[in-house]
Amino acid sequence: MIEPEFPDNEIERQAAVESYNLLDSLPEESYDNITEIMCFIAQTPIALITLFDHDRNYIKSNYGFPTSESPRNISFCGHTILTKDSIMIVEDARKDIRFKNNPLVDNHKAIFYAGVPLINPDGYKLGTLCV
């Protein structure tokens, strides 16, 4: 497994995340509607809206994944916010060196992943929208 690195602008990125006051907030129907629609459109069992905190991947909304956070160092989304591409697709995480022996693959059977970074108007990648 290859842990995602922190972006060069991590201090400013983290401040931007915190400015939205969404970390550890209660579920909101509008976000949950988005993740449910994402599952329907992508025909996947799981969809997430995530925000990156210091050492965790905070899950603001999830559909089909029974947790509200995961360690940042094992997250697929951590790799997504580092990519220059508009979307990161992993067809089979079992065959991708970044995710070999990753608990999300081994324990939760996460195989396919597609994610896009959530970017604020200042250009900071706050988290992801993923399936």
N, C-alpha and C positions, 0 to 999 in steps of 0.2 A: 504494500500500500504506500502511496505517496501522499503525504499530508499537504493540503493546500497552503501556500505561503500567504503572508499578509501583504496587501497592496502597499505600494510605496507611500501612499497618502493615507495610511491607516488612521492616524490621529484625527485628521480632518474628516475622514469618512465616518469614523465612530461618532464624532461630534454631530455630524449631519443626521445620523440615525437617531441619536438621542433627542435631537431637536423636534422630532415628530411625536414624541411621547407615546409611542406604540409598544415599546418593550414591556412585557408583562401586563399588557392591558387585557381586558375582558374580551371574549369573542364578540364579533360584530356581524350582523346578518349580511351587510353589504360585501364584506370580504368572503364570508362563507358562500354566498351566492356565486362569487367569481370562481372559487375552487370547485364547486359542484358543476358549474357550466364547463370548466376546463376538462373535467373528467368525461363529461358527456361528449364534448367535441373531439377530444383526443382518444376517446374510448379506452381510457386507462382506469385502474382501480384507485389510484392515488393522485391527488393534486395538492400542492402546497403554496402558500405565500410565506416567504421567510425573510427575516431580518438578521443581519449579522451583528452580534454583540461581541464583547471582548473575547470570550472563549466558548461561545455557544452559537448555535444556529437556532434562533428563536422562531418558532412556527406561529405566525400570527393567525393563519387560517389553514386548516387541513381538511381534506376529504379523504377518508379511507386510511389514515395513518394515526394510530392511537397515542400520540404523544405531543407535547407542546414545545419540546426543544430536543436538540441532540448536540453532542460535542462538535464544535467547529472543525476540529482536526480530522474528523472522519467524513465530513459532509461533501456530497457531490456539488452542492451549491457554492462551497468555498472555491472550487475550481472554476465555476461559472463566472464569478465576479472578477476573476483574473483574466479571462479570455477577452480578446479584442473582437471576437466574432459576436454577431447579434444574438446567436443562439448556440448553446452547447448541446450536442446530441451524443449520447453513449448508447450504441445499439445493444451491446452485451457487456455489462460491467465485469462479468466473470473472465472476460478475455482482455480487459483493459488494465495495464500495469498499475495505473493510479488507484484502482479499486480492488486489487488482489488482496485477499484476506481482510477486507473491510467488513466490519460487523454489520453494516447495512446490507451488504451482499450476502454474507454468510448466515446471518440470523434472521433478516427480514426479507430475503430473496429479492432485493432490488436488483433488477437486471437491466431494464431499459430506463433511460433518463433523458429528458429534454427540459432545458431550463433557459430562461432569459433573465438577464440582470434587470433589477428595478433601479433606474437611474433618476436621481432628482434633477431639478433644473440647473444646479451647479455642476453636474457631471459626476457626482459621487454614486458609486454602486452600493446601494443600501442593503440589498438582499436579492431574492429571486422570485420568479413565478415559474413553477416547474411541475412536471408530471413524471 
